[in-house]
Amino acid sequence: MNTKQQKNLAAFLLVLVLIAFLLYMAFSSQLLLGIMLLVYPCSFVVFFVVLYFVVKKAVKDGILESK
C-alpha cells in the first residue's frame, strides 16, 4: 500500500468516524433528535448519496476492492 492509498484510507475512516459521531450526538440529544426527525427523509437520502460517492471514490482509489 503506497502513501497516497494510506492518506485516502485515513480520510475514508475519518469520514466514517465523523458520521458515527454525528449520529451518536443526534440520538443522545432530544433537541437534535427532533431536528433529525424533521429533516429525516432528506438527510436519509443525502446520507446514502454521500456514502455512495465516498465508497465509489474509495473503490476508484483502490482502498476497497470491488468484487
Secondary structure as GFF3:
##gff-version 3
##sequence-region A 1 67
A	DSSP	alpha_helix	3	28	.	.	.	ID=ss1
A	DSSP	alpha_helix	30	38	.	.	.	ID=ss2
A	DSSP	alpha_helix	40	61	.	.	.	ID=ss3
###
